[in-house]
Amino acid sequence: MITLTDKAAVKVKQLLESENATDLALRVAVRPGGCSGYSYEMFFDGEFAADDVVKTFGEV
């Protein structure tokens, strides 16, 4: 499970607004690779898959 602190949610909102991209979402992805066998990524994404888990934190 992923959670965002209130401070992190405010920062994500600020970043989205500064890019004028309020229609995007923060995606957290886990991919094979890296030293422990997994690589973790965070990026803004506008495409949503049917099996995505969507959570709201604060205003994001």
mmCIF file of the N, C-alpha and C atoms, coordinates in Angstrom:
data_MODEL
# 
_entry.id   MODEL 
# 
loop_
_atom_site.group_PDB 
_atom_site.id 
_atom_site.type_symbol 
_atom_site.label_atom_id 
_atom_site.label_alt_id 
_atom_site.label_comp_id 
_atom_site.label_asym_id 
_atom_site.label_entity_id 
_atom_site.label_seq_id 
_atom_site.pdbx_PDB_ins_code 
_atom_site.Cartn_x 
_atom_site.Cartn_y 
_atom_site.Cartn_z 
_atom_site.occupancy 
_atom_site.B_iso_or_equiv 
_atom_site.pdbx_formal_charge 
_atom_site.auth_seq_id 
_atom_site.auth_comp_id 
_atom_site.auth_asym_id 
_atom_site.auth_atom_id 
_atom_site.pdbx_PDB_model_num 
ATOM 1   N N  . MET A 1 1  ? 0.841  -1.175 0.000   1.00 0.00 ? 1  MET A N  1 
ATOM 2   C CA . MET A 1 1  ? 0.000  0.000  0.000   1.00 0.00 ? 1  MET A CA 1 
ATOM 3   C C  . MET A 1 1  ? 0.890  1.243  0.000   1.00 0.00 ? 1  MET A C  1 
ATOM 4   N N  . ILE A 1 2  ? 0.480  2.242  -0.734  1.00 0.00 ? 2  ILE A N  1 
ATOM 5   C CA . ILE A 1 2  ? 1.202  3.505  -0.841  1.00 0.00 ? 2  ILE A CA 1 
ATOM 6   C C  . ILE A 1 2  ? 0.417  4.580  -0.097  1.00 0.00 ? 2  ILE A C  1 
ATOM 7   N N  . THR A 1 3  ? 1.118  5.404  0.647   1.00 0.00 ? 3  THR A N  1 
ATOM 8   C CA . THR A 1 3  ? 0.483  6.564  1.268   1.00 0.00 ? 3  THR A CA 1 
ATOM 9   C C  . THR A 1 3  ? 1.340  7.795  1.001   1.00 0.00 ? 3  THR A C  1 
ATOM 10  N N  . LEU A 1 4  ? 0.712  8.950  1.011   1.00 0.00 ? 4  LEU A N  1 
ATOM 11  C CA . LEU A 1 4  ? 1.418  10.225 0.897   1.00 0.00 ? 4  LEU A CA 1 
ATOM 12  C C  . LEU A 1 4  ? 1.135  11.029 2.153   1.00 0.00 ? 4  LEU A C  1 
ATOM 13  N N  . THR A 1 5  ? 2.156  11.663 2.685   1.00 0.00 ? 5  THR A N  1 
ATOM 14  C CA . THR A 1 5  ? 1.923  12.579 3.795   1.00 0.00 ? 5  THR A CA 1 
ATOM 15  C C  . THR A 1 5  ? 1.187  13.799 3.255   1.00 0.00 ? 5  THR A C  1 
ATOM 16  N N  . ASP A 1 6  ? 0.607  14.568 4.154   1.00 0.00 ? 6  ASP A N  1 
ATOM 17  C CA . ASP A 1 6  ? -0.071 15.800 3.733   1.00 0.00 ? 6  ASP A CA 1 
ATOM 18  C C  . ASP A 1 6  ? 0.904  16.724 3.009   1.00 0.00 ? 6  ASP A C  1 
ATOM 19  N N  . LYS A 1 7  ? 2.130  16.813 3.517   1.00 0.00 ? 7  LYS A N  1 
ATOM 20  C CA . LYS A 1 7  ? 3.145  17.678 2.909   1.00 0.00 ? 7  LYS A CA 1 
ATOM 21  C C  . LYS A 1 7  ? 3.489  17.201 1.492   1.00 0.00 ? 7  LYS A C  1 
ATOM 22  N N  . ALA A 1 8  ? 3.602  15.888 1.305   1.00 0.00 ? 8  ALA A N  1 
ATOM 23  C CA . ALA A 1 8  ? 3.904  15.344 -0.019  1.00 0.00 ? 8  ALA A CA 1 
ATOM 24  C C  . ALA A 1 8  ? 2.750  15.594 -0.989  1.00 0.00 ? 8  ALA A C  1 
ATOM 25  N N  . ALA A 1 9  ? 1.518  15.454 -0.525  1.00 0.00 ? 9  ALA A N  1 
ATOM 26  C CA . ALA A 1 9  ? 0.353  15.700 -1.381  1.00 0.00 ? 9  ALA A CA 1 
ATOM 27  C C  . ALA A 1 9  ? 0.315  17.157 -1.830  1.00 0.00 ? 9  ALA A C  1 
ATOM 28  N N  . VAL A 1 10 ? 0.650  18.079 -0.926  1.00 0.00 ? 10 VAL A N  1 
ATOM 29  C CA . VAL A 1 10 ? 0.699  19.503 -1.282  1.00 0.00 ? 10 VAL A CA 1 
ATOM 30  C C  . VAL A 1 10 ? 1.772  19.733 -2.340  1.00 0.00 ? 10 VAL A C  1 
ATOM 31  N N  . LYS A 1 11 ? 2.935  19.097 -2.193  1.00 0.00 ? 11 LYS A N  1 
ATOM 32  C CA . LYS A 1 11 ? 4.027  19.258 -3.157  1.00 0.00 ? 11 LYS A CA 1 
ATOM 33  C C  . LYS A 1 11 ? 3.634  18.702 -4.523  1.00 0.00 ? 11 LYS A C  1 
ATOM 34  N N  . VAL A 1 12 ? 2.993  17.549 -4.564  1.00 0.00 ? 12 VAL A N  1 
ATOM 35  C CA . VAL A 1 12 ? 2.537  16.971 -5.835  1.00 0.00 ? 12 VAL A CA 1 
ATOM 36  C C  . VAL A 1 12 ? 1.565  17.931 -6.511  1.00 0.00 ? 12 VAL A C  1 
ATOM 37  N N  . LYS A 1 13 ? 0.643  18.487 -5.742  1.00 0.00 ? 13 LYS A N  1 
ATOM 38  C CA . LYS A 1 13 ? -0.318 19.446 -6.299  1.00 0.00 ? 13 LYS A CA 1 
ATOM 39  C C  . LYS A 1 13 ? 0.403  20.665 -6.865  1.00 0.00 ? 13 LYS A C  1 
ATOM 40  N N  . GLN A 1 14 ? 1.401  21.184 -6.141  1.00 0.00 ? 14 GLN A N  1 
ATOM 41  C CA . GLN A 1 14 ? 2.168  22.338 -6.611  1.00 0.00 ? 14 GLN A CA 1 
ATOM 42  C C  . GLN A 1 14 ? 2.893  22.018 -7.917  1.00 0.00 ? 14 GLN A C  1 
ATOM 43  N N  . LEU A 1 15 ? 3.501  20.844 -7.998  1.00 0.00 ? 15 LEU A N  1 
ATOM 44  C CA . LEU A 1 15 ? 4.217  20.450 -9.211  1.00 0.00 ? 15 LEU A CA 1 
ATOM 45  C C  . LEU A 1 15 ? 3.271  20.343 -10.404 1.00 0.00 ? 15 LEU A C  1 
ATOM 46  N N  . LEU A 1 16 ? 2.113  19.739 -10.189 1.00 0.00 ? 16 LEU A N  1 
ATOM 47  C CA . LEU A 1 16 ? 1.132  19.614 -11.269 1.00 0.00 ? 16 LEU A CA 1 
ATOM 48  C C  . LEU A 1 16 ? 0.652  20.986 -11.730 1.00 0.00 ? 16 LEU A C  1 
ATOM 49  N N  . GLU A 1 17 ? 0.376  21.871 -10.782 1.00 0.00 ? 17 GLU A N  1 
ATOM 50  C CA . GLU A 1 17 ? -0.098 23.214 -11.132 1.00 0.00 ? 17 GLU A CA 1 
ATOM 51  C C  . GLU A 1 17 ? 0.988  24.020 -11.841 1.00 0.00 ? 17 GLU A C  1 
ATOM 52  N N  . SER A 1 18 ? 2.247  23.866 -11.423 1.00 0.00 ? 18 SER A N  1 
ATOM 53  C CA . SER A 1 18 ? 3.333  24.621 -12.052 1.00 0.00 ? 18 SER A CA 1 
ATOM 54  C C  . SER A 1 18 ? 3.550  24.197 -13.502 1.00 0.00 ? 18 SER A C  1 
ATOM 55  N N  . GLU A 1 19 ? 3.198  22.961 -13.822 1.00 0.00 ? 19 GLU A N  1 
ATOM 56  C CA . GLU A 1 19 ? 3.306  22.455 -15.192 1.00 0.00 ? 19 GLU A CA 1 
ATOM 57  C C  . GLU A 1 19 ? 1.986  22.592 -15.949 1.00 0.00 ? 19 GLU A C  1 
ATOM 58  N N  . ASN A 1 20 ? 0.981  23.180 -15.291 1.00 0.00 ? 20 ASN A N  1 
ATOM 59  C CA . ASN A 1 20 ? -0.352 23.317 -15.880 1.00 0.00 ? 20 ASN A CA 1 
ATOM 60  C C  . ASN A 1 20 ? -0.864 21.958 -16.364 1.00 0.00 ? 20 ASN A C  1 
ATOM 61  N N  . ALA A 1 21 ? -0.675 20.951 -15.511 1.00 0.00 ? 21 ALA A N  1 
ATOM 62  C CA . ALA A 1 21 ? -0.999 19.574 -15.882 1.00 0.00 ? 21 ALA A CA 1 
ATOM 63  C C  . ALA A 1 21 ? -1.887 18.927 -14.825 1.00 0.00 ? 21 ALA A C  1 
ATOM 64  N N  . THR A 1 22 ? -2.943 19.599 -14.443 1.00 0.00 ? 22 THR A N  1 
ATOM 65  C CA . THR A 1 22 ? -3.797 19.089 -13.373 1.00 0.00 ? 22 THR A CA 1 
ATOM 66  C C  . THR A 1 22 ? -4.605 17.859 -13.781 1.00 0.00 ? 22 THR A C  1 
ATOM 67  N N  . ASP A 1 23 ? -4.554 17.470 -15.062 1.00 0.00 ? 23 ASP A N  1 
ATOM 68  C CA . ASP A 1 23 ? -5.271 16.275 -15.512 1.00 0.00 ? 23 ASP A CA 1 
ATOM 69  C C  . ASP A 1 23 ? -4.420 15.011 -15.378 1.00 0.00 ? 23 ASP A C  1 
ATOM 70  N N  . LEU A 1 24 ? -3.181 15.147 -14.894 1.00 0.00 ? 24 LEU A N  1 
ATOM 71  C CA . LEU A 1 24 ? -2.301 13.999 -14.722 1.00 0.00 ? 24 LEU A CA 1 
ATOM 72  C C  . LEU A 1 24 ? -2.391 13.462 -13.301 1.00 0.00 ? 24 LEU A C  1 
ATOM 73  N N  . ALA A 1 25 ? -1.858 12.272 -13.112 1.00 0.00 ? 25 ALA A N  1 
ATOM 74  C CA . ALA A 1 25 ? -1.811 11.647 -11.791 1.00 0.00 ? 25 ALA A CA 1 
ATOM 75  C C  . ALA A 1 25 ? -0.381 11.208 -11.511 1.00 0.00 ? 25 ALA A C  1 
ATOM 76  N N  . LEU A 1 26 ? -0.047 11.094 -10.243 1.00 0.00 ? 26 LEU A N  1 
ATOM 77  C CA . LEU A 1 26 ? 1.259  10.577 -9.851  1.00 0.00 ? 26 LEU A CA 1 
ATOM 78  C C  . LEU A 1 26 ? 1.196  9.058  -9.907  1.00 0.00 ? 26 LEU A C  1 
ATOM 79  N N  . ARG A 1 27 ? 2.043  8.470  -10.738 1.00 0.00 ? 27 ARG A N  1 
ATOM 80  C CA . ARG A 1 27 ? 2.088  7.012  -10.856 1.00 0.00 ? 27 ARG A CA 1 
ATOM 81  C C  . ARG A 1 27 ? 3.308  6.502  -10.099 1.00 0.00 ? 27 ARG A C  1 
ATOM 82  N N  . VAL A 1 28 ? 3.095  5.481  -9.286  1.00 0.00 ? 28 VAL A N  1 
ATOM 83  C CA . VAL A 1 28 ? 4.179  4.785  -8.602  1.00 0.00 ? 28 VAL A CA 1 
ATOM 84  C C  . VAL A 1 28 ? 4.233  3.395  -9.209  1.00 0.00 ? 28 VAL A C  1 
ATOM 85  N N  . ALA A 1 29 ? 5.391  3.044  -9.761  1.00 0.00 ? 29 ALA A N  1 
ATOM 86  C CA . ALA A 1 29 ? 5.519  1.771  -10.474 1.00 0.00 ? 29 ALA A CA 1 
ATOM 87  C C  . ALA A 1 29 ? 6.661  0.952  -9.893  1.00 0.00 ? 29 ALA A C  1 
ATOM 88  N N  . VAL A 1 30 ? 6.500  -0.352 -9.913  1.00 0.00 ? 30 VAL A N  1 
ATOM 89  C CA . VAL A 1 30 ? 7.544  -1.285 -9.505  1.00 0.00 ? 30 VAL A CA 1 
ATOM 90  C C  . VAL A 1 30 ? 7.847  -2.151 -10.716 1.00 0.00 ? 30 VAL A C  1 
ATOM 91  N N  . ARG A 1 31 ? 9.128  -2.165 -11.101 1.00 0.00 ? 31 ARG A N  1 
ATOM 92  C CA . ARG A 1 31 ? 9.538  -2.922 -12.284 1.00 0.00 ? 31 ARG A CA 1 
ATOM 93  C C  . ARG A 1 31 ? 10.676 -3.869 -11.908 1.00 0.00 ? 31 ARG A C  1 
ATOM 94  N N  . PRO A 1 32 ? 10.810 -4.970 -12.631 1.00 0.00 ? 32 PRO A N  1 
ATOM 95  C CA . PRO A 1 32 ? 11.940 -5.867 -12.375 1.00 0.00 ? 32 PRO A CA 1 
ATOM 96  C C  . PRO A 1 32 ? 13.261 -5.152 -12.665 1.00 0.00 ? 32 PRO A C  1 
ATOM 97  N N  . GLY A 1 33 ? 14.277 -5.418 -11.852 1.00 0.00 ? 33 GLY A N  1 
ATOM 98  C CA . GLY A 1 33 ? 15.597 -4.831 -12.061 1.00 0.00 ? 33 GLY A CA 1 
ATOM 99  C C  . GLY A 1 33 ? 16.113 -4.171 -10.802 1.00 0.00 ? 33 GLY A C  1 
ATOM 100 N N  . GLY A 1 34 ? 17.312 -3.646 -10.865 1.00 0.00 ? 34 GLY A N  1 
ATOM 101 C CA . GLY A 1 34 ? 17.917 -3.009 -9.702  1.00 0.00 ? 34 GLY A CA 1 
ATOM 102 C C  . GLY A 1 34 ? 18.633 -4.021 -8.830  1.00 0.00 ? 34 GLY A C  1 
ATOM 103 N N  . CYS A 1 35 ? 19.309 -3.547 -7.816  1.00 0.00 ? 35 CYS A N  1 
ATOM 104 C CA . CYS A 1 35 ? 20.120 -4.407 -6.938  1.00 0.00 ? 35 CYS A CA 1 
ATOM 105 C C  . CYS A 1 35 ? 19.285 -5.423 -6.167  1.00 0.00 ? 35 CYS A C  1 
ATOM 106 N N  . SER A 1 36 ? 18.095 -5.029 -5.740  1.00 0.00 ? 36 SER A N  1 
ATOM 107 C CA . SER A 1 36 ? 17.264 -5.928 -4.937  1.00 0.00 ? 36 SER A CA 1 
ATOM 108 C C  . SER A 1 36 ? 16.282 -6.723 -5.787  1.00 0.00 ? 36 SER A C  1 
ATOM 109 N N  . GLY A 1 37 ? 16.387 -6.586 -7.096  1.00 0.00 ? 37 GLY A N  1 
ATOM 110 C CA . GLY A 1 37 ? 15.479 -7.306 -7.976  1.00 0.00 ? 37 GLY A CA 1 
ATOM 111 C C  . GLY A 1 37 ? 14.318 -6.461 -8.464  1.00 0.00 ? 37 GLY A C  1 
ATOM 112 N N  . TYR A 1 38 ? 14.143 -5.258 -7.876  1.00 0.00 ? 38 TYR A N  1 
ATOM 113 C CA . TYR A 1 38 ? 13.058 -4.371 -8.276  1.00 0.00 ? 38 TYR A CA 1 
ATOM 114 C C  . TYR A 1 38 ? 13.569 -2.944 -8.398  1.00 0.00 ? 38 TYR A C  1 
ATOM 115 N N  . SER A 1 39 ? 12.933 -2.201 -9.264  1.00 0.00 ? 39 SER A N  1 
ATOM 116 C CA . SER A 1 39 ? 13.221 -0.786 -9.438  1.00 0.00 ? 39 SER A CA 1 
ATOM 117 C C  . SER A 1 39 ? 11.911 -0.035 -9.234  1.00 0.00 ? 39 SER A C  1 
ATOM 118 N N  . TYR A 1 40 ? 11.960 1.019  -8.455  1.00 0.00 ? 40 TYR A N  1 
ATOM 119 C CA . TYR A 1 40 ? 10.762 1.795  -8.145  1.00 0.00 ? 40 TYR A CA 1 
ATOM 120 C C  . TYR A 1 40 ? 10.811 3.114  -8.896  1.00 0.00 ? 40 TYR A C  1 
ATOM 121 N N  . GLU A 1 41 ? 9.683  3.508  -9.475  1.00 0.00 ? 41 GLU A N  1 
ATOM 122 C CA . GLU A 1 41 ? 9.609  4.736  -10.264 1.00 0.00 ? 41 GLU A CA 1 
ATOM 123 C C  . GLU A 1 41 ? 8.406  5.556  -9.832  1.00 0.00 ? 41 GLU A C  1 
ATOM 124 N N  . MET A 1 42 ? 8.543  6.875  -9.924  1.00 0.00 ? 42 MET A N  1 
ATOM 125 C CA . MET A 1 42 ? 7.424  7.794  -9.719  1.00 0.00 ? 42 MET A CA 1 
ATOM 126 C C  . MET A 1 42 ? 7.456  8.803  -10.854 1.00 0.00 ? 42 MET A C  1 
ATOM 127 N N  . PHE A 1 43 ? 6.302  9.013  -11.481 1.00 0.00 ? 43 PHE A N  1 
ATOM 128 C CA . PHE A 1 43 ? 6.213  9.981  -12.567 1.00 0.00 ? 43 PHE A CA 1 
ATOM 129 C C  . PHE A 1 43 ? 4.753  10.365 -12.766 1.00 0.00 ? 43 PHE A C  1 
ATOM 130 N N  . PHE A 1 44 ? 4.538  11.470 -13.467 1.00 0.00 ? 44 PHE A N  1 
ATOM 131 C CA . PHE A 1 44 ? 3.178  11.899 -13.770 1.00 0.00 ? 44 PHE A CA 1 
ATOM 132 C C  . PHE A 1 44 ? 2.724  11.212 -15.044 1.00 0.00 ? 44 PHE A C  1 
ATOM 133 N N  . ASP A 1 45 ? 1.472  10.758 -15.037 1.00 0.00 ? 45 ASP A N  1 
ATOM 134 C CA . ASP A 1 45 ? 0.950  9.978  -16.153 1.00 0.00 ? 45 ASP A CA 1 
ATOM 135 C C  . ASP A 1 45 ? -0.503 10.361 -16.406 1.00 0.00 ? 45 ASP A C  1 
ATOM 136 N N  . GLY A 1 46 ? -0.885 10.381 -17.660 1.00 0.00 ? 46 GLY A N  1 
ATOM 137 C CA . GLY A 1 46 ? -2.255 10.705 -18.030 1.00 0.00 ? 46 GLY A CA 1 
ATOM 138 C C  . GLY A 1 46 ? -3.033 9.510  -18.546 1.00 0.00 ? 46 GLY A C  1 
ATOM 139 N N  . GLU A 1 47 ? -2.381 8.353  -18.623 1.00 0.00 ? 47 GLU A N  1 
ATOM 140 C CA . GLU A 1 47 ? -3.050 7.144  -19.100 1.00 0.00 ? 47 GLU A CA 1 
ATOM 141 C C  . GLU A 1 47 ? -3.359 6.238  -17.919 1.00 0.00 ? 47 GLU A C  1 
ATOM 142 N N  . PHE A 1 48 ? -4.561 5.674  -17.920 1.00 0.00 ? 48 PHE A N  1 
ATOM 143 C CA . PHE A 1 48 ? -4.994 4.834  -16.816 1.00 0.00 ? 48 PHE A CA 1 
ATOM 144 C C  . PHE A 1 48 ? -5.437 3.481  -17.356 1.00 0.00 ? 48 PHE A C  1 
ATOM 145 N N  . ALA A 1 49 ? -4.957 2.416  -16.727 1.00 0.00 ? 49 ALA A N  1 
ATOM 146 C CA . ALA A 1 49 ? -5.332 1.057  -17.112 1.00 0.00 ? 49 ALA A CA 1 
ATOM 147 C C  . ALA A 1 49 ? -6.483 0.578  -16.228 1.00 0.00 ? 49 ALA A C  1 
ATOM 148 N N  . ALA A 1 50 ? -7.203 -0.400 -16.707 1.00 0.00 ? 50 ALA A N  1 
ATOM 149 C CA . ALA A 1 50 ? -8.351 -0.927 -15.967 1.00 0.00 ? 50 ALA A CA 1 
ATOM 150 C C  . ALA A 1 50 ? -7.940 -1.518 -14.620 1.00 0.00 ? 50 ALA A C  1 
ATOM 151 N N  . ASP A 1 51 ? -6.704 -2.025 -14.519 1.00 0.00 ? 51 ASP A N  1 
ATOM 152 C CA . ASP A 1 51 ? -6.272 -2.653 -13.270 1.00 0.00 ? 51 ASP A CA 1 
ATOM 153 C C  . ASP A 1 51 ? -5.452 -1.718 -12.369 1.00 0.00 ? 51 ASP A C  1 
ATOM 154 N N  . ASP A 1 52 ? -5.395 -0.424 -12.693 1.00 0.00 ? 52 ASP A N  1 
ATOM 155 C CA . ASP A 1 52 ? -4.713 0.543  -11.829 1.00 0.00 ? 52 ASP A CA 1 
ATOM 156 C C  . ASP A 1 52 ? -5.464 0.680  -10.507 1.00 0.00 ? 52 ASP A C  1 
ATOM 157 N N  . VAL A 1 53 ? -4.715 0.847  -9.438  1.00 0.00 ? 53 VAL A N  1 
ATOM 158 C CA . VAL A 1 53 ? -5.300 1.168  -8.136  1.00 0.00 ? 53 VAL A CA 1 
ATOM 159 C C  . VAL A 1 53 ? -5.168 2.674  -7.974  1.00 0.00 ? 53 VAL A C  1 
ATOM 160 N N  . VAL A 1 54 ? -6.291 3.358  -7.802  1.00 0.00 ? 54 VAL A N  1 
ATOM 161 C CA . VAL A 1 54 ? -6.301 4.821  -7.727  1.00 0.00 ? 54 VAL A CA 1 
ATOM 162 C C  . VAL A 1 54 ? -6.665 5.244  -6.313  1.00 0.00 ? 54 VAL A C  1 
ATOM 163 N N  . LYS A 1 55 ? -5.821 6.088  -5.728  1.00 0.00 ? 55 LYS A N  1 
ATOM 164 C CA . LYS A 1 55 ? -6.046 6.613  -4.381  1.00 0.00 ? 55 LYS A CA 1 
ATOM 165 C C  . LYS A 1 55 ? -5.994 8.130  -4.427  1.00 0.00 ? 55 LYS A C  1 
ATOM 166 N N  . THR A 1 56 ? -6.727 8.774  -3.546  1.00 0.00 ? 56 THR A N  1 
ATOM 167 C CA . THR A 1 56 ? -6.708 10.226 -3.429  1.00 0.00 ? 56 THR A CA 1 
ATOM 168 C C  . THR A 1 56 ? -6.107 10.598 -2.083  1.00 0.00 ? 56 THR A C  1 
ATOM 169 N N  . PHE A 1 57 ? -5.181 11.555 -2.114  1.00 0.00 ? 57 PHE A N  1 
ATOM 170 C CA . PHE A 1 57 ? -4.544 12.064 -0.903  1.00 0.00 ? 57 PHE A CA 1 
ATOM 171 C C  . PHE A 1 57 ? -4.686 13.576 -0.922  1.00 0.00 ? 57 PHE A C  1 
ATOM 172 N N  . GLY A 1 58 ? -5.375 14.123 0.044   1.00 0.00 ? 58 GLY A N  1 
ATOM 173 C CA . GLY A 1 58 ? -5.605 15.564 0.048   1.00 0.00 ? 58 GLY A CA 1 
ATOM 174 C C  . GLY A 1 58 ? -6.379 15.958 -1.197  1.00 0.00 ? 58 GLY A C  1 
ATOM 175 N N  . GLU A 1 59 ? -5.804 16.877 -1.964  1.00 0.00 ? 59 GLU A N  1 
ATOM 176 C CA . GLU A 1 59 ? -6.459 17.348 -3.188  1.00 0.00 ? 59 GLU A CA 1 
ATOM 177 C C  . GLU A 1 59 ? -5.877 16.716 -4.442  1.00 0.00 ? 59 GLU A C  1 
ATOM 178 N N  . VAL A 1 60 ? -5.052 15.688 -4.284  1.00 0.00 ? 60 VAL A N  1 
ATOM 179 C CA . VAL A 1 60 ? -4.473 15.012 -5.459  1.00 0.00 ? 60 VAL A CA 1 
ATOM 180 C C  . VAL A 1 60 ? -4.824 13.539 -5.450  1.00 0.00 ? 60 VAL A C  1 
# 
